[in-house]
Amino acid sequence: MSASLDPFEIFYLRRTLWSVVSEYRRLLFDHAGLRLGEWRRGGSAERVKKGAGRPIYHVRHPHGEFYVKHFRPSTRFRSLHQRFRRDRAEKEFEVAQLMRSQGIPTVRPLALGERRHLGVLAESYLVTEASPNHRTLYEWIEEKWRRARSMNPSERQSLSRELARLTAALHARGLEHRDLHERNIVVERVESSAVGEPGFHLRILDLHELRQHHQLTWSQTLHELARLGRYFSIRSSRSDRFRFLREYARRCGWSREEVVSLGRQIEREVLDSRANFWRRRDLRPMARGSHLRRDPVSGAIWAQCLPETMVESMIDDPHRWMEQNAIHWWKRGRTTQVAEANYQDGDRTRGVIVKRYAYQPWREWIATIARDNPATRAWRNGMSLRLRELPTPKPLLLTHRRRWGMFV
């Protein structure tokens, strides 16, 4: 069933072209433009995503809740790239309208704003409605998992079927999401008409990468299902996944033989997709990110939470810093030393474990040319375990000392 679309008003305000749902104009705007600054100063807007090119704010207002996405080029390359690509806010706005018109549950867009400079998009805003009781599918399942290590059987069955219906409806209309996973689906508990069966209402988020085709190919469908199945391969049973597949196949009109053969192919693709996903994620610990900093001269990497004075001392002479700040030595070997040390972080004293590797034999020097040294491997493995949400100490800093280009 198609949903009725909201009437929009179009107007200029402070050099920004706005399209806004008529009933929300007075709530969202004043004479200076969007009230985002006012909401942030008043504490009603919480920043839930800190990306440089797309910060997202969750606004809790007495008259409703909504999200504000602020799109802006974060680098000169992205500013140049913006000349030749479509604005993500505009695309997500139009895709949400399209999906709502076709009866596919998704976010309700409330406003779209675009500010251009010399004909080039400088920044854009997208405001969407939020539900007070909404949670992502990931958050909902993880909460259930932490409490009881599983979900109620009736909840699993109902959720599997509802997720299959949503995915089949998306694919039947030739829509390829390209980033369909558990964090981009919102779930709400609703009253079900079936006696004793819990009901769920699912909605799809993050639509800026979605593409529309006349009909999805099997390769596109397979990649969509594999991407969605990565998470559920470790948080659901084979029975749950088969229940999802059976409902999806029924909606798509597959025969019984196709369910068996294609189901096996989907399971294999899910495992391959999950392995490739973690292989790519494991490259992040050596890259500069939102919580990591990197010194291009020394090659040191450290967490943003560390004080600058400590980082500078460690990069300058890590051995001397270790000797001066150690309060207990756990190991003082020829090639490895481990100490517990303290450092000052403002008014607080914090403790860390420092491990030093010394490369004495010439064979170890040569080996570091062809492979990562032990300190780098420890950093990578620690970050990889934390990405998988496994309990392990947080790696804070990695630095090296070199002599004639070799580790010492």
N, C-alpha and C positions, 0 to 999 in steps of 0.2 A: 504494500500500500504506500502510495506516495504521500509525503508530508507537505503541508502547505508552507510556502516560503514566506519569509517576513518581508514587509515593505521597507525599503531603505530610502534614506535621505542622502543626497550628495551635496557637499558644500566645501568651500575653502576656509581654512582657519589657520592663521600663522604660517602661511606658505605651504600648508599641508592639505592635500585633497583627501577628504574623508567620505566614506560610505558607512552609514550607521543605521541600525534599526531605529525606527522613529521613536518608539517608546523608551529607548535608552539614551537618547541624546542629552537630556538634562542631567541624567545620572553620571554619564561618563565625561562630560565636557563642561568647562567654564569659559570665560572670555579669553583665557590664556592658552587654551587647548585641552588636551587629554589631562585628566586629574592625577596622573601617575605620580608626579612629584608630591602632590598633596597627600596622597595615600601613603607614600613611603615615609614622609615626615610624621604622619599620624600613626604609623605602625600597623595599618590595616593591609599593607602590601608586603608580602614576604617573597624574597628572591629564592626561587626553587631550583634555578639552573643558572650557572655562572659563566657560561660560554661567552667568549669575547664577541662573537658575531651574532649571538642569539640569546641574550638573557631572557628568562621567563619569570614573571611575577604572578603569585597567587594572591588575589585581592579578596578579602572577606569584608563585605559591606553589609550594613543592616538591611539593605534592599536586594541583596543577592551576592553570589560569589561568581567570579570570573577570572580567567587567565589573560595576561597581557604578554604577548611575544614582541620583542623589540629586535627587528632585523637591521643590521648595519654592517658594511664591509669592515673587517678588522685589519686588513693589510692593503697595501697598494695594489697587489696582484688581484685581490678580490674586488677592489674598486674598478679595475680595468675589466675584470671578468664580468662585472655587473652590466657593462655596456652591451654584452652579447647574449645575456641570458635573461630569462623571465624572473621577475621578482618572486621570491618564495612565499612571502605573505599573500600576494595576490593569487598565486597558484593554489595555495592551501585554502584560501577563501572561496575560490570558484569551485574547487573540488568538493569542499564541504557542502556547498549549495547543490552541486550535481548529485552527490550521494544522498542527501536528504530528499531531493526530488524523486529519487528512485526507490525510496523506502529503506535505505541502508542506514542503520543507526550510527551516527557519528556526532561530532561536536556541533553546537549551534553557533555560527559566527554572528557576532554582534556589531563589530566595527572593523573597518580596514582603512588605514591611513598611509599615504605615500608622499614623501617630500623629495623633490627633485632639485638639482642644482645644475644649470646649464644643460638641461635635458637629460641628465644622468641621475638615476635614483641614488639618493644620499642615505635615506633610512626609511623604514616602513614599520607599521604597527599592525598587529592582528589581535583583536579582543574576542575571546570565545567564552561561552557560558560554562560554568562549573557547577557540578552537583555537590551539595553539602556532604553527602554520604558516599561519594565515589572513592574508589581505590583502584589502582592498577591491578591487573590480574596477578602480576608477580607479587605485589604486596599482600594481596588477599591469600594466595596460596602459601607464601612463606610464613605468614602469621599462623595459619592452620598447622603448618608443618612444625613450627617451633613449639606449639602447644601440645600436639599429640602425635607428631611424626607421620601424620596421615590425615586424610579428610574423611568425612562421613561418606559411606557408600552411596547414599541417595544424592548427596551433593556432587560427588564425582560423576555419577551417571548423568545428572541433569546438566552439569557444566559441560561435559563432553559433547552432548547433543546440541546445546545452545551454541558452543564454539564452532561446531561443524556447520550449523545452519548459517551462521554469520559468514564464515569463510566461503561456503558454497554460493551464497547470495552475491558476495563480492566478485567471485570468479565468473559466475554466470552472466554478469553484466560486462564482462571484458575488462575489469579493473584489476590492475597489477599494483599492489601496494608497494612492493620492493623493500619494505622494512617491517613486515608484519611479525611481531613477536610479543611476548607476554607483558612487556613494559609499555607497549603502544595500544593496549586494550584495557578499557575501563570496565569494571564489573560493579553491579549493584544488586543487592538482594531485593526481590519483589515478591508479592503474593502470587502464588501459582494457582491456576484453576484445578490442577490435578490434586486429588486428596493425598496428603502425606508426602508430596514431592516438592522440594524447594525450587523456587524460580529464580532466574537470573536475567538481568538486562545488561547486554554487552554493547559497548560503543568503541569505535576505532579512532585512534589519535594519529598525529603526525602525518599529514597528508601531502606534504610538499614534494615527496618523491614519487607519488602515485602517477601511474600512466594508464591511459585508456586505450584499449584495443578493440577491434571489431570482435575478436574472439581470442582467448588465451591459447597459446600453443601448449603441448604437453610439457615441454621443457620449462616454460615459464611457470606453469602450475606446479611442477615438481619442485622447483626452487622455492616457491612460496610455501609449500607444505613442509619442505625440509627446514626452512628458516624458522617456521612456527614450531616445528617439532623438536628443535634442539633442547629447549628447556624441559619440555614435557617427557623427554626420554629418560630424565633422571628424577622427575617428580610425579610420575604416573606409572601405572602398571601396563602390561601388554593388553589386558582386558579393556582398560580405559582408552588406549590408543585405537584398539580395534572398534570400540563403540563409536569413537569419533569418525573413523574411516567408513564404517557402515552407514552412518547418518549422512556423511558427505557424499558417499557413492549413491545413496538413495536420492538425494537432491539433484545429483548430476546425471542420474539415469544409467549408472553402470550396471553391467550384468554380474552374476555371482562369480563367474570365471575372471572377470576383470578385477573384481575386488581382491581376489586371492593373488593374482600375478602382479597387479599394480601396487598392492599393499606391501609386498616384499620389496619391490623396487623403492618405494617411499622410505621404508625402514633403513635400507642400505644408504640412501641419499641423506637421511637424517644423520647417520653416524659420520659420513664423510663431511657433511656440512659442519657438524659440531667440532670435528678435528681441525678443519680449516679455520673455524672461528677462533679457537684457542691458539692456533699457531700464529694467527695475525695479532691477537691480543698480547701474546708473549713478547712481541717486538716493542711494545710500548715502554717497558721499564728503562730502555736506553734512549728514549726520545724525550724532548722537552715538552711538558704538558702543563695543565693548569695547576698542578700541585708539585711539579718538579722544576728545578732550575739547573742549568748546565753552563759551565765555564768553557768557552771555546778554546782557550789557551791551554789549560791544564787537562781538560777533558773530564773534570770532576762533575758529579751529579749529586744533587742533594734535595731534600724535601723543603718545601717553601716555609714550613713551620720553624725551621732552625734559625736562631739569631745570626745576623751577618758577621758579628765579631768571631763567633765560634767557627763559622764556615771559612772565613779568611785565615784564621790560625791553623785550621786543619789542612787547608790547601797549601799554605806556606811551609809548614813543617809538621806533618801528622805525628811523627815519632816523638818530637818534643812535647806537643800538646798531650799526648798519651801519658808521657812520663810525669808531667806536671799536674794532671788532673785525675790520675788513677787513685782510687781509694782501696782497691783490692785487686790483686793479680790472681786470675784463675789458671793461667798457664804462661810459662816463660820458657818456651822451647827455642831450638835453634832456628827453625823456619816459621814457627807460628807463635804469636803472643796474644793472649786474651786478657782484658782487664775491664773491671767495672769502674766507670768514671762519672763525675758530676760536672754539670755546666750551669751557668746562670742564664735564665730566661726571664728578663725583667726582674721582678721581686721574688721569683720562684727558683728553687734549685731542682734540677731534673737529673735523673740518672740514665745512663746509656751503657751498652756493652760495646767495646771497641775491639776489633780483631785485626791484627797486623800480620801480613804474609811477607816473608823474606825469601827471595829467590837466590839461593846460594850456588847449587851446581849449575854448570854451563848448560846442561841438558834442559833444565827448567826454563832458562832464558830462551833457548831456541824454540821450545814448545809453545811459548806464548805468541810466537809469530803466526802459528797455524791454528791456534785455538784460544778461547778466552782464558784469562788467568783465573785462579781460584776465587779471588775477591769478586770479579765480575760475574762469575758463575753463581756465587752465593747471592749477589744482588738480584740477578735475573730470577733465580729460583724462589727467593723470598717474595719478590713482587708477584710472580706467577701464582704462588700459593695464596697470597692475599686477594688476587683477582678472582680466585675460585672460592673465596670466603672461607678458607681453611685457617685454623688458628696457628699463627706463627708471628714472631716479632717483626715489627715494621722496619724495613730498611730505611735509614735516614740519610746516609751519606756514603758515597763511593769516590775515593781519590787514589791517585797513583803517584809514585815517584819514579822518574826515569833517569838513566845514565847511559849516554851514547845511544838513545832511542830504545834501551832495554829496561824492563822493570827491575827495580832493586828493592 
